[in-house]
């Protein structure tokens, strides 16, 4: 096995690739960070009082194995990926705990960088205790020197306690030879809010994920949003699931998918198990070049008083819209990019402005090259 | 400003405009009248350069340059502009962002111009999404104000607009067409489609044309033509079909 890449070795080009995922190695407007290069934990720290950013190993030592949390919402037996991560003798990843009542104004950045390793594995646990508010931006990228390809296996378990909130914004900037298998799930308690955002504007060989939120508490909320572009050779199997158990709980699953020749499977499932619950699933797809967008929206209601809906649409750019902008002086390419940028514009209710800006910036970056 | 000669236009396989000839001089504003489906909007969209309208014969000359084969944005850059009757809704595209794209460099005037048309609260809204009739027209006028074209086509600027808004829109269009300038100094030209003629209460026009079955059938004083149409409808035009 080759030696993991070290921080000073990150080239200017790779730093720029990381910056596109919202990772700022200079730590401007960030309150804490976790940085893992291949299997090497470079940083795990947080300046905010009451919020801990620990390596998985350190957290296990400090909190006696985190028995209440480790492998409690994701089963180690779920599939080959979780089995591989669970079998590691030297587990990697981070544990972030926002203790009771804390609130981070600036997000914590978690950076997972694949430099040389064949398989990067992580097991992350994120906990917002009662009344805490925790914002995380997770940037995942690979180096320009990952020649033969690599894989990222990531297990993430989220715990949103009573009146707490977690926003988790994941921006991917992998490359054509990387396969990514996140396995994540969350439990949201009474009045808790869980926001999960995913942006991938760059090529990737394969992504497969189906994060699940179980809304256990009364009036708990989950919002998933995904904004993705699949280039030729990219295979993106993306889903999200919300299980509405707490009375008054609600979920919203929103996807904007564009194919430029790649494949996108956009799955979604909302299960309304209790009266007074609400869920909406929305998938809009745009086919710019022949590829595949396969939307599988599922809604499942089993009790009187759950209200679930979905809308899915796949189409092309409307000629009328392009020519309307052309009549205002934009050339065809400018008009097309402007409409695509609008299509990808998803405003996430409850997300701090800094993170919304980061999402917007990451999409704007793709707009610069005309998508 | 604009010279249309012997223009024939097809949509799909069907010819919809036949042998159109029209001259609009610098500083002049003309009115285009005619029954529904007579081809008025088609003529405007053809002049704008929409690709679904195929010119099979004739030419369009703008400021001395043949623009017949130019795309819409090339015509727009040369000074052709249009107020659309039913512009599309574009999800996610904010009005403010489009205005910045239109103005390219001079974006500092946008908030004030938006305010003058009571559109300052719409800059962060998706273009035309949930806009009322009057709001759509104010958004169109605002876009045109920033675009500042030399030749402005207006497709039913008063449709769907209430009394209060019609004066706001009428006056704004009047200043776009430099109606506040002395007739000798006026350089902007216009072509207005109207059914009701209400817009003519806010700006003087120079000449009227009546379109019927894809042809311009007669010309004259716009108020006189309108008065006649109000009294008799398009009956006389229909009689024109088979002279």
Interface residues (C-beta under 8 A of the other chain):
Chain A: X318 X319 X320 X321 X323 X324 X325 X326 X327 X328 X329 X330 X331 X332 X334 X335 X338 X339 X341 X342 X343 X344 X345 X346
Chain B: X48 X49 X50 X51 X52 X71 X72 X73 X75 X76 X77 X81 X82 X84 X87 X88 X90 X91 X92 X93 X94 X97 X98 X101 X102 X126 X143 X147
